[in-house]
Amino acid sequence: MQKSILSVVGKDKVGIIGALCSYLAEENINILDISQTIVDGFFNMMLICDTNNSKKSFSEIADGIENLGKQLGVMAKIQREDIFTSMQRI
C-alpha cells in the first residue's frame, strides 16, 4: 500500500469533492479516509488514499491533481505519506 495525503484549500463551491473523487476513481486510487470542513465560506479537505494501483507515476498523479485544483479554483496537493510526515516534524 502506498499511502498519500491529498490536501485541498479554497473558496467553497459546488463540485469540489465530486470532481476530485471522480479523478481518483478514474486513476484507480482508493480513498482510505476523508475529512472536510467549511469555515466562513472556505473549503478545507484532507484525504488519505492508496496510490499503489494507479497506472500513472506519482508525479503524473500529482500534476493531474494540481491542474484539477486550478480548474476548480482551489489549491490541491498530494504528497506521499512519508514526505508529509517528515514535513510535519520540522
Steps between C-alpha positions, in 0.01 A plus 500: 500500500634843404319748726484861387349814650288728280429846638261751345438860606298775336175691472208258533288418198293211369688205350843509664473163673319343204762608247794390713342164591414437134862566405623260767257229387607541135862451608414193713599680821317373807378747764587370848382794712359845436431806711365834381379816659365833386587800713354840410467401135844339468530132413767284664545128434755239594476162332713190550519271200685200359673581169656156458256373234517802270664447162640854512820602675466697822622818328234460229234456769629807687497710182147384417372588846671840496354579156153387607528722808582799278194425285287489816653818641655327801850398603531121484819313586583134554804375690625155584430415864869480594574844353191651664596351838858624472386853413270510803794425731699806388 
